[in-house]
């Protein structure tokens, strides 16, 4: 799963205000997992340039990590910062719903 998504090793205290820390849980190289990664890349480039960090967690390799964010299905995107924690399940194909779900954009209708 190599790609342009960068993984930040900074602690939450090192991040500037307004920074989004996202964690995407996937299951191997499945079509849905690959679609979620690509869609998240596009979303971050378009709507969060320079103010996000993303970690991709492959539950096929590390299933024990699912409990940390109460992940019950994959792909699941977890917004860890800013609080509160938000979760979105699916391939992230509906950009408007993802932006509203992550509270990047308000629901206007």
C-alpha positions as a Markdown table, in Angstrom:
| # | Residue | x | y | z |
|---|---|---|---|---|
| 1 | Unk | 0.0 | 0.0 | 0.0 |
| 2 | Unk | 2.6 | 2.5 | -1.0 |
| 3 | Unk | 1.3 | 5.8 | -2.1 |
| 4 | Unk | 1.4 | 9.5 | -1.5 |
| 5 | Unk | -0.3 | 9.4 | 1.9 |
| 6 | Unk | 2.2 | 10.4 | 4.5 |
| 7 | Unk | 2.3 | 9.1 | 8.0 |
| 8 | Unk | 3.2 | 11.5 | 10.7 |
| 9 | Unk | 5.2 | 10.4 | 13.7 |
| 10 | Unk | 4.5 | 13.6 | 15.6 |
| 11 | Unk | 2.7 | 13.5 | 18.9 |
| 12 | Unk | -0.6 | 15.3 | 19.1 |
| 13 | Unk | 1.0 | 18.1 | 21.2 |
| 14 | Unk | 3.4 | 18.9 | 18.3 |
| 15 | Unk | 0.5 | 19.6 | 15.9 |
| 16 | Unk | -0.7 | 23.1 | 15.2 |
| 17 | Unk | -4.3 | 24.1 | 15.9 |
| 18 | Unk | -6.6 | 23.2 | 13.0 |
| 19 | Unk | -4.5 | 20.2 | 12.0 |
| 20 | Unk | -6.4 | 17.0 | 11.2 |
| 21 | Unk | -5.0 | 13.7 | 12.3 |
| 22 | Unk | -6.7 | 10.9 | 10.4 |
| 23 | Unk | -6.3 | 7.1 | 10.6 |
| 24 | Unk | -7.7 | 4.9 | 7.9 |
| 25 | Unk | -8.3 | 1.2 | 8.7 |
| 26 | Unk | -8.2 | -1.1 | 5.7 |
| 27 | Unk | -8.0 | -4.9 | 5.0 |
| 28 | Unk | -5.2 | -5.7 | 2.7 |
| 29 | Unk | -5.3 | -4.8 | -0.9 |
| 30 | Unk | -9.0 | -5.3 | -1.4 |
| 31 | Unk | -10.7 | -3.1 | -4.0 |
| 32 | Unk | -12.6 | -1.2 | -1.3 |
| 33 | Unk | -9.4 | -0.6 | 0.7 |
| 34 | Unk | -7.6 | 0.7 | -2.4 |
| 35 | Unk | -10.6 | 2.9 | -3.3 |
| 36 | Unk | -10.7 | 4.4 | 0.2 |
| 37 | Unk | -7.0 | 5.2 | 0.1 |
| 38 | Unk | -7.3 | 6.9 | -3.3 |
| 39 | Unk | -10.4 | 8.8 | -2.2 |
| 40 | Unk | -8.8 | 10.0 | 1.0 |
| 41 | Unk | -5.7 | 11.1 | -0.9 |
| 42 | Unk | -7.9 | 13.2 | -3.2 |
| 43 | Unk | -9.9 | 14.6 | -0.4 |
| 44 | Unk | -6.9 | 15.6 | 1.7 |
| 45 | Unk | -5.1 | 17.3 | -1.3 |
| 46 | Unk | -8.2 | 19.3 | -2.2 |
| 47 | Unk | -9.6 | 20.2 | 1.2 |
| 48 | Unk | -6.8 | 19.8 | 3.8 |
| 49 | Unk | -3.6 | 20.8 | 2.0 |
| 50 | Unk | -0.8 | 21.1 | 4.5 |
| 51 | Unk | -2.9 | 20.6 | 7.6 |
| 52 | Unk | -3.4 | 16.9 | 7.9 |
| 53 | Unk | -1.5 | 13.7 | 8.8 |
| 54 | Unk | -2.8 | 10.3 | 7.8 |
| 55 | Unk | -1.9 | 6.8 | 9.1 |
| 56 | Unk | -3.1 | 3.8 | 7.1 |
| 57 | Unk | -3.5 | 0.7 | 9.3 |
| 58 | Unk | -3.8 | -2.7 | 7.5 |
| 59 | Unk | -5.9 | -4.9 | 9.8 |
| 60 | Unk | -4.9 | -8.0 | 7.8 |
| 61 | Unk | -1.4 | -7.5 | 9.2 |
| 62 | Unk | -2.3 | -5.9 | 12.6 |
| 63 | Unk | -5.9 | -7.0 | 13.6 |
| 64 | Unk | -5.2 | -6.2 | 17.2 |
| 65 | Unk | -5.2 | -2.5 | 16.4 |
| 66 | Unk | -8.9 | -2.5 | 15.5 |
| 67 | Unk | -9.9 | -2.3 | 19.2 |
| 68 | Unk | -8.0 | 1.0 | 19.7 |
| 69 | Unk | -10.6 | 3.0 | 17.7 |
| 70 | Unk | -13.5 | 0.5 | 18.0 |
| 71 | Unk | -13.4 | -0.4 | 14.4 |
| 72 | Unk | -16.0 | -3.0 | 13.4 |
| 73 | Unk | -15.9 | -2.7 | 9.6 |
| 74 | Unk | -13.4 | -1.7 | 7.0 |
| 75 | Unk | -12.6 | 0.6 | 5.4 |
| 76 | Unk | -13.1 | 3.0 | 8.4 |
| 77 | Unk | -11.7 | 6.5 | 8.6 |
| 78 | Unk | -11.2 | 7.9 | 12.1 |
| 79 | Unk | -10.6 | 11.6 | 12.7 |
| 80 | Unk | -8.5 | 11.6 | 15.9 |
| 81 | Unk | -7.9 | 15.4 | 15.8 |
| 82 | Unk | -9.5 | 17.8 | 16.3 |
| 83 | Unk | -11.7 | 16.3 | 19.0 |
| 84 | Unk | -14.2 | 14.8 | 19.3 |
| 85 | Unk | -13.3 | 11.5 | 17.5 |
| 86 | Unk | -15.3 | 10.9 | 14.3 |
| 87 | Unk | -15.7 | 7.7 | 12.3 |
| 88 | Unk | -16.8 | 7.2 | 8.7 |
| 89 | Unk | -17.2 | 3.7 | 7.2 |
| 90 | Unk | -16.9 | 3.0 | 3.5 |
| 91 | Unk | -14.8 | 3.9 | 0.5 |
| 92 | Unk | -15.1 | 7.7 | 1.1 |
| 93 | Unk | -16.5 | 8.1 | -2.4 |
| 94 | Unk | -19.2 | 10.7 | -1.5 |
| 95 | Unk | -16.9 | 13.6 | -0.8 |
| 96 | Unk | -19.7 | 15.9 | 0.5 |
| 97 | Unk | -20.8 | 13.3 | 3.1 |
| 98 | Unk | -17.2 | 12.8 | 4.2 |
| 99 | Unk | -16.5 | 16.5 | 4.6 |
| 100 | Unk | -19.7 | 16.9 | 6.6 |
| 101 | Unk | -18.9 | 13.8 | 8.7 |
| 102 | Unk | -15.4 | 15.0 | 9.5 |
| 103 | Unk | -16.8 | 18.5 | 10.2 |
| 104 | Unk | -14.7 | 20.0 | 7.6 |
| 105 | Unk | -17.8 | 21.4 | 5.9 |
| 106 | Unk | -21.2 | 22.1 | 7.4 |
| 107 | Unk | -24.3 | 20.3 | 6.1 |
| 108 | Unk | -26.1 | 23.0 | 4.2 |
| 109 | Unk | -29.2 | 21.2 | 3.3 |
